Amino acid sequence: MTTATRHYIVTHTASGQRRLVTATTAAAARGHVTRGDYTVKAASASETLELVSQGVQPEQAGREVEGEK
């Protein structure tokens, strides 16, 4: 069974550069474009405490970040 794909336009918000990516989901397309720029891992309790104590506020995925569209 083949998974359906479609074309997604992934636009860099600051520069306006657009890329055309074939993917199964919008999240997969975005992940493909940002793969080299970001890494993701689960935060340990001590890492969470360290970042929060440095003023980094937790963000809820799916919600707008203050100052962004």
C-alpha positions in Angstrom: 0.0 0.0 0.0 1.4 3.4 -1.0 0.9 6.5 1.2 -0.5 9.4 -0.7 1.7 12.5 -1.1 1.1 16.0 -2.2 3.1 19.1 -2.9 3.5 21.7 -0.1 5.0 25.2 -0.4 7.2 25.8 2.6 7.9 29.5 3.0 10.7 31.0 5.1 8.8 33.7 7.1 11.7 36.2 7.3 13.1 36.0 3.7 10.0 34.9 1.8 12.1 32.1 0.1 9.7 29.4 -1.0 10.4 25.7 -1.5 8.2 23.1 -3.1 8.3 19.8 -1.1 6.5 16.5 -1.9 5.4 14.9 1.4 2.7 13.0 3.2 1.9 15.9 5.6 2.6 19.6 6.1 4.6 18.7 9.2 6.7 16.3 7.2 7.4 19.0 4.6 8.4 21.5 7.3 10.6 18.9 9.0 12.3 18.2 5.7 13.2 21.9 5.2 14.3 22.5 8.8 16.2 19.2 9.3 19.6 20.7 9.1 18.8 23.8 11.2 17.2 22.3 14.3 17.5 19.2 16.4 14.8 17.9 18.8 15.1 15.8 21.9 13.0 15.2 25.0 14.1 17.6 27.8 15.1 16.1 31.2 13.8 17.6 34.4 17.2 19.3 35.1 17.4 20.7 31.5 13.8 22.1 31.9 14.7 23.7 35.2 17.9 25.2 33.8 16.2 26.7 30.8 13.2 28.1 32.8 15.6 29.6 35.3 17.4 31.4 32.4 14.0 32.9 31.4 13.1 30.5 28.6 9.3 30.1 28.7 7.8 26.8 27.7 5.8 26.9 24.4 2.7 24.8 23.7 2.9 23.2 20.3 0.1 24.4 18.1 -0.3 27.7 19.7 1.0 31.0 18.4 4.3 32.3 19.9 4.0 35.9 21.2 5.4 38.2 18.5 4.7 35.8 15.6 1.8 35.7 13.1 
